[in-house]
Amino acid sequence: MTMEIIAAINSLKQLGELLAAAKGLSNYNELVSAVSEVNSKLMAATTIALSSQEKQMALTNRVAELEAALAKFENWEKKIKRYALFKFPTGHFAYALKPNIEQSEPSHYLCANCVDKKQVSYLQPSSSQNTLWCQVCKSSFEISHSTLSSRGHR
């Protein structure tokens, strides 16, 4: 991009030189030729400037996309650090709210399948007292009734 700006500046300098030289031209044809050359250089400089602007806009958009992706990732990392992988007595896994955080909100589980896809999906009790299920991926998790009551669920 710096090269394009330098080329545009050089074109403008040459334009000035051509205009200065045009003052001394006595022949009309030489003047028309000089003006034509100046117009050609101005068009080239404009094309370079527009190209530079397009490149700058593309880079600006890409930076904005990357910043948004980074913010989303950092938000996810902050959110998921509040949970720990939990194994039910039946062998199924879910993410449980860490004990030191339980005081600020009710105890609950997140679907391990959905967490792997960077989604938050709270496991819900089903009609069976020994099963939790995910509304997003439709997975069900068999657990023992004592696990639910010991974690604060009913």
Buried (B, 14 or more C-beta within 10 A) or exposed (E): EEEBEEBBEEBEEBBEEBEEEBEEEEEEEEBEBBEEBBEEBBEEBEEBBEEBEEEEEEEEEEEEEEEEEEEEEEEBEEEBEBBEEBEBEEEBBBBBBEEEBBEEEEBBBBBBBBBEEEBBBBBEBEEEEBBBBBEBBEBEBBBEEEBBEEBEBE
